[in-house]
Amino acid sequence: MAQERVLVKHSVTGRLLISSTDGLTYTFDHAGELTLVTINGVSADKGAAVVELKSELNVFRFEEPQGGPIIKHWYYVGDNPVIYDESAQRLTLSVQSEIEYRPDQYWE
């Protein structure tokens, strides 16, 4: 069975801001030329940190098939909206420029 995880990082420093491995749930939904990444269960302090750095964010999605190579997806937020709903503990990032790559095709 394949596993998957999502990370939100500061693009300048590489600082990890959000990880789905912390028990967070998420969805990816296409909205025109953007993809909406909705992450549920985000604490207020982490939500505020992400919003503060909203123009300098990268989102990564790792597909980890059992017995197969990892597939990485990299999304750039740029000037697109990043919204945190504190009462719902929901973070919504509008991302663009998906780049998919497979490390096994670059490294031996």
Beta strands, then each sheet from edge to edge (+ up, - down):
strand 1: 3-10
strand 2: 16-19
strand 3: 25-31
strand 4: 34-40
strand 5: 57-64
strand 6: 71-76
strand 7: 82-85
strand 8: 90-101
sheet 1: 2+ 1- 5+ 6- 8+ 4- 3+
sheet 2: 2+ 1- 5+ 6- 8+ 7-
end
